[in-house]
Amino acid sequence: MPLKRKKKKKKAIKYKSISFKLSSTQKKSLENYCKARKTTPTKLMKKLLKPFLQNYSEKVPEEYHVSERQLEMFSDNE
């Protein structure tokens, strides 16, 4: 009679909450778009953010870093 092995318990995924504010017009626009596409705002945002949520968990490539000279353009010290 073969021994039965227990299945390994999956590691629990820890979720973090992110929030931001929308104007009432923006919220209405988002809801109307989601209603037309038969989706939810959360699913829509996750789909749009998917490339950023998956590709850069370890390291961001150098080409996406902003140089110091670019930041000087927007400084208020002038």
URLINQUI-V132215 format. One record per backbone hydrogen bond with DSSP energy under -1.0 kcal/mol. CO is the residue of the C=O (numbers start at 1). NH is the residue of the N-H. Records with the same first field share a line. If there is no record, write none. Layout:
CO = NH + NH
This chain:
23 = 27
24 = 28
25 = 29
26 = 30
27 = 31
28 = 32
29 = 33
30 = 34
31 = 35
32 = 36
33 = 37
34 = 39
40 = 44
41 = 45
42 = 46
43 = 47
44 = 48
45 = 49
49 = 53
50 = 54
51 = 55
61 = 64
62 = 65
67 = 71
68 = 72
71 = 74
72 = 75
